[in-house]
Amino acid sequence: MGKTKGAVQFSQLVDMYSPAAVLEEVKNIYIHSYPVEDFETVRKVFADFIRLYDGKYPGFHACNTHYHDKMHITDALLAMARLIDGYNVAHKKMSARAAKLGLIAAIFHDAGFIKSVHDLSGTGAKYTLTHVDRSIHFVKAYFRRHGFPARDSRAVANMILCTELAQPVEKVRFSSPEERRAALMLGTADLLGQMASRCYLERLLILYKEFREGNVKGYSSELELLRKTVEFSKFIDKRLVVTLAGVERYARAHFTSRYRVNKDFYRDSMDKQLDYLQNTVLKHPGQYRAYLKRAR
């Protein structure tokens, strides 16, 4: 990272189709502020995440949700690392404990979509409405098994809780302002990571299938989901600025510091996606799929 020649292209900064490349970038970001040896815990958790999603973790099937998949997790993880780094650039450094727990929370924030080996029906999408609680249950069991302190388990549970859109953040019992800040960052990273993805609009077609299986009301077709995404984006704008206290601003601080580009690439990409959706895809309702061609 650092100074770059020519125009910086967001999609070219990291190969988002490679979990290993994402982890390497997260490590490079992390060691700007913390000792490299402190990253080993995150690396081990990430290895378990890969095993879990590949069906090699004891007691669980492989991930079979294609929107809430490994790529969604790595999108959120990298966004979380960038927000932490931006905060460290702009303020007194966040503690290594909070930073590590924030990254771990990003890694496991959607573990609730993974089915146990005893669950033989449907896909993990059937847990759409309960996946946050299931993710927290997984994390608590994982932390006990690996000897993490109980207070760390509670902190990560609180962070994951803030990825639930219906959860009033003010009702979460954080142990400290720093824990709350990391939770707001995770709630933000979860949204930025998926909505700024270069194939976000294509992935919405997959999300529609998950919503159908998960009994999420309000969407009768792919096209209706695409249309309602315009209104959803307005809700998300308010959530990012008000509910999540505008911590998205730390993305700009990260990109300005590390790439010498005064731009929030996440917001820029989200705006472009919305513009393309409104002014191209939805202008051709009978052929909308023909305008969604990016690889998923």
C-alpha positions as CSV (number, residue, x, y, z in Angstrom):
1,M,0.0,0.0,0.0
2,G,1.0,3.7,-0.1
3,K,1.5,6.0,-3.0
4,T,0.2,4.6,-6.3
5,K,0.8,5.7,-9.9
6,G,-2.1,6.8,-12.1
7,A,-5.7,6.6,-11.3
8,V,-6.6,4.2,-8.4
9,Q,-9.4,1.8,-9.3
10,F,-11.3,0.5,-6.3
11,S,-11.9,-3.0,-7.8
12,Q,-8.2,-3.4,-8.5
13,L,-6.9,-2.7,-5.0
14,V,-7.5,-6.2,-3.8
15,D,-8.6,-9.4,-5.6
16,M,-12.0,-9.8,-3.7
17,Y,-12.5,-13.3,-5.3
18,S,-9.5,-14.5,-3.3
19,P,-10.0,-15.0,0.5
20,A,-6.2,-15.3,0.9
21,A,-5.6,-12.0,-0.9
22,V,-8.2,-10.3,1.3
23,L,-6.6,-11.7,4.5
24,E,-3.1,-10.5,3.3
25,E,-4.5,-7.0,2.8
26,V,-6.2,-7.0,6.2
27,K,-2.9,-8.0,7.8
28,N,-1.1,-5.3,5.9
29,I,-3.6,-2.7,7.2
30,Y,-3.5,-4.1,10.7
31,I,0.3,-3.9,11.0
32,H,0.2,-0.2,10.3
33,S,-1.0,0.2,13.9
34,Y,-0.2,-3.0,15.7
35,P,2.6,-5.6,16.0
36,V,2.4,-8.3,13.4
37,E,2.4,-11.1,16.0
38,D,-0.9,-9.8,17.3
39,F,-2.5,-10.7,14.0
40,E,-1.9,-14.4,14.6
41,T,-5.2,-14.8,16.4
42,V,-7.1,-13.3,13.5
43,R,-5.3,-15.6,11.1
44,K,-6.3,-18.7,13.1
45,V,-9.9,-17.6,13.3
46,F,-9.9,-16.9,9.5
47,A,-8.6,-20.4,8.9
48,D,-11.5,-21.8,10.9
49,F,-13.9,-19.6,8.9
50,I,-12.6,-21.1,5.7
51,R,-12.9,-24.6,7.1
52,L,-16.5,-23.8,8.3
53,Y,-17.6,-22.4,5.0
54,D,-16.0,-25.3,3.1
55,G,-17.7,-28.0,5.2
56,K,-14.5,-29.1,6.9
57,Y,-15.4,-27.8,10.4
58,P,-16.7,-30.5,12.8
59,G,-20.5,-30.5,13.2
60,F,-21.4,-28.3,10.2
61,H,-22.3,-28.5,6.6
62,A,-20.6,-26.3,4.0
63,C,-22.1,-22.9,3.3
64,N,-24.9,-23.3,0.8
65,T,-26.2,-19.7,0.8
66,H,-24.8,-17.9,-2.3
67,Y,-25.3,-14.4,-1.3
68,H,-24.3,-14.8,2.3
69,D,-21.2,-16.7,1.3
70,K,-17.4,-16.4,1.8
71,M,-17.2,-13.4,-0.5
72,H,-19.8,-11.5,1.6
73,I,-17.7,-12.2,4.7
74,T,-14.4,-11.1,3.2
75,D,-16.1,-8.0,1.8
76,A,-17.2,-7.1,5.3
77,L,-13.9,-8.0,6.9
78,L,-11.8,-5.8,4.6
79,A,-14.2,-2.9,5.1
80,M,-13.9,-3.4,8.9
81,A,-10.1,-3.3,8.7
82,R,-10.2,-0.1,6.6
83,L,-12.6,1.6,9.0
84,I,-10.4,0.7,12.0
85,D,-7.3,2.0,10.2
86,G,-9.1,5.2,9.2
87,Y,-10.1,5.7,12.8
88,N,-6.5,5.2,13.9
89,V,-5.4,7.8,11.3
90,A,-7.8,10.4,12.5
91,H,-7.7,9.7,16.3
92,K,-5.9,8.1,19.1
93,K,-5.3,4.5,18.2
94,M,-8.0,1.9,19.0
95,S,-6.7,-0.8,21.3
96,A,-5.3,-3.9,19.8
97,R,-7.9,-5.9,21.7
98,A,-10.9,-4.0,20.2
99,A,-9.3,-4.1,16.7
100,K,-8.8,-7.9,16.9
101,L,-12.3,-8.6,18.3
102,G,-13.8,-6.3,15.6
103,L,-12.1,-8.3,12.9
104,I,-13.2,-11.6,14.5
105,A,-16.7,-10.4,14.7
106,A,-16.6,-9.5,11.0
107,I,-15.4,-13.0,10.2
108,F,-18.2,-14.8,12.1
109,H,-21.0,-12.2,11.8
110,D,-23.0,-14.4,9.5
111,A,-22.1,-17.9,10.8
112,G,-25.7,-18.3,11.7
113,F,-26.4,-19.2,8.0
114,I,-24.3,-22.4,8.3
115,K,-26.4,-25.5,9.0
116,S,-25.4,-28.2,11.5
117,V,-24.7,-31.7,10.2
118,H,-28.0,-32.8,11.7
119,D,-30.0,-30.3,9.6
120,L,-30.8,-32.0,6.3
121,S,-33.5,-29.8,4.8
122,G,-33.2,-26.7,2.6
123,T,-30.3,-24.2,2.8
124,G,-29.1,-21.9,5.5
125,A,-31.2,-19.2,3.9
126,K,-34.2,-20.5,5.9
127,Y,-32.4,-18.9,8.9
128,T,-32.5,-15.4,7.4
129,L,-34.7,-14.0,10.1
130,T,-32.8,-15.7,12.9
131,H,-29.3,-15.8,11.7
132,V,-27.9,-13.0,13.9
133,D,-28.9,-14.9,17.1
134,R,-27.5,-18.1,15.6
135,S,-24.3,-16.3,14.7
136,I,-23.9,-15.1,18.3
137,H,-24.6,-18.6,19.6
138,F,-21.9,-20.0,17.3
139,V,-19.4,-17.4,18.5
140,K,-20.1,-18.0,22.2
141,A,-19.5,-21.8,21.6
142,Y,-16.4,-21.1,19.5
143,F,-14.9,-18.8,22.1
144,R,-15.5,-21.2,24.9
145,R,-13.9,-24.0,22.9
146,H,-10.8,-21.9,22.2
147,G,-10.4,-20.4,25.6
148,F,-11.2,-16.8,24.9
149,P,-12.2,-14.7,27.9
150,A,-15.9,-14.4,28.6
151,R,-15.7,-10.6,28.3
152,D,-14.4,-11.0,24.7
153,S,-17.2,-13.3,23.8
154,R,-19.7,-10.7,25.1
155,A,-18.0,-8.0,23.2
156,V,-18.1,-9.9,19.9
157,A,-21.7,-10.8,20.5
158,N,-22.6,-7.1,21.0
159,M,-20.8,-6.2,17.8
160,I,-22.6,-8.9,15.7
161,L,-25.9,-7.7,17.2
162,C,-25.3,-4.4,15.5
163,T,-25.5,-6.0,12.1
164,E,-29.2,-6.7,12.7
165,L,-31.1,-3.9,10.9
166,A,-34.0,-4.1,13.4
167,Q,-31.8,-3.9,16.5
168,P,-32.0,-0.6,18.3
169,V,-28.3,0.2,18.9
170,E,-29.1,2.3,22.0
171,K,-30.4,-0.9,23.7
172,V,-27.2,-2.9,23.4
173,R,-25.3,-3.0,26.7
174,F,-21.8,-2.2,25.6
175,S,-19.0,-2.5,28.2
176,S,-17.2,0.6,27.0
177,P,-17.3,3.4,24.4
178,E,-14.6,1.6,22.5
179,E,-16.7,-1.6,22.2
180,R,-19.6,0.5,21.0
181,R,-17.5,2.2,18.4
182,A,-16.2,-1.2,17.1
183,A,-19.8,-2.4,16.9
184,L,-20.9,0.6,14.9
185,M,-18.0,0.0,12.6
186,L,-19.1,-3.6,12.1
187,G,-22.6,-2.6,11.4
188,T,-21.2,-0.2,8.8
189,A,-18.7,-2.6,7.3
190,D,-21.4,-5.2,6.8
191,L,-23.4,-2.7,4.7
192,L,-20.5,-1.1,2.8
193,G,-18.8,-4.4,2.0
194,Q,-21.9,-5.8,0.2
195,M,-23.4,-2.7,-1.3
196,A,-20.1,-1.4,-2.8
197,S,-19.2,-4.8,-4.3
198,R,-18.8,-4.5,-8.1
199,C,-21.3,-7.4,-8.5
200,Y,-23.8,-6.2,-5.9
201,L,-26.7,-5.8,-8.3
202,E,-26.1,-9.3,-9.8
203,R,-26.0,-10.8,-6.3
204,L,-29.4,-9.3,-5.5
205,L,-30.9,-11.9,-7.7
206,I,-29.4,-14.5,-5.4
207,L,-30.5,-12.6,-2.4
208,Y,-34.1,-12.8,-3.7
209,K,-33.9,-16.6,-3.6
210,E,-32.6,-16.5,0.0
211,F,-35.4,-14.2,1.0
212,R,-38.0,-16.6,-0.5
213,E,-36.6,-19.5,1.4
214,G,-36.2,-17.4,4.6
215,N,-39.8,-16.2,4.4
216,V,-38.8,-12.6,4.2
217,K,-42.0,-10.7,3.2
218,G,-42.4,-7.8,0.8
219,Y,-40.7,-9.2,-2.4
220,S,-42.8,-11.0,-5.0
221,S,-40.1,-11.1,-7.7
222,E,-36.5,-10.4,-8.5
223,L,-37.6,-7.2,-10.2
224,E,-39.5,-6.0,-7.2
225,L,-36.4,-6.5,-5.1
226,L,-34.4,-4.5,-7.5
227,R,-37.0,-1.7,-7.5
228,K,-37.2,-1.7,-3.7
229,T,-33.4,-1.5,-3.5
230,V,-33.7,2.1,-4.5
231,E,-35.8,2.9,-1.3
232,F,-33.7,0.5,0.7
233,S,-30.6,2.6,-0.2
234,K,-32.3,5.7,1.3
235,F,-32.9,3.7,4.5
236,I,-29.3,2.6,4.6
237,D,-28.1,6.2,4.1
238,K,-30.0,7.2,7.2
239,R,-28.8,4.2,9.1
240,L,-25.1,4.9,8.2
241,V,-25.3,8.5,9.2
242,V,-27.6,8.4,12.2
243,T,-27.9,5.0,13.7
244,L,-24.3,4.0,13.1
245,A,-23.0,7.6,13.9
246,G,-21.4,8.2,10.6
247,V,-18.3,6.0,11.2
248,E,-18.2,5.4,7.4
249,R,-16.2,8.6,7.3
250,Y,-13.2,6.6,8.4
251,A,-13.1,4.8,5.1
252,R,-12.2,8.1,3.4
253,A,-9.5,8.7,6.1
254,H,-8.0,5.2,5.3
255,F,-8.0,5.7,1.5
256,T,-6.5,9.3,1.8
257,S,-3.8,8.1,4.1
258,R,-2.8,4.8,2.4
259,Y,-3.4,5.7,-1.3
260,R,-3.2,9.5,-1.3
261,V,-6.7,9.7,-2.8
262,N,-9.2,11.9,-1.0
263,K,-12.2,9.7,-1.8
264,D,-14.5,7.2,0.0
265,F,-14.4,4.4,-2.6
266,Y,-17.2,2.6,-0.8
267,R,-19.6,5.6,-1.1
268,D,-18.5,6.2,-4.7
269,S,-19.1,2.6,-5.7
270,M,-22.5,2.5,-3.9
271,D,-23.6,5.7,-5.7
272,K,-22.6,4.3,-9.1
273,Q,-24.4,1.1,-8.4
274,L,-27.6,3.0,-7.5
275,D,-27.3,5.2,-10.6
276,Y,-26.9,2.2,-12.9
277,L,-29.8,0.4,-11.2
278,Q,-32.2,3.4,-11.6
279,N,-31.1,4.7,-15.0
280,T,-30.2,1.5,-16.8
281,V,-31.5,-1.7,-15.2
282,L,-34.9,-0.5,-14.1
283,K,-35.4,1.4,-17.4
284,H,-35.7,-2.0,-19.1
285,P,-38.0,-4.0,-16.8
286,G,-38.7,-6.7,-19.4
287,Q,-35.0,-7.3,-20.0
288,Y,-33.4,-6.4,-16.7
289,R,-31.3,-9.5,-16.5
290,A,-29.6,-8.6,-19.8
291,Y,-28.1,-5.6,-18.0
292,L,-26.7,-7.6,-15.0
293,K,-23.7,-9.3,-16.5
294,R,-20.9,-9.0,-13.9
295,A,-19.5,-12.2,-12.5
296,R,-21.0,-13.2,-9.2
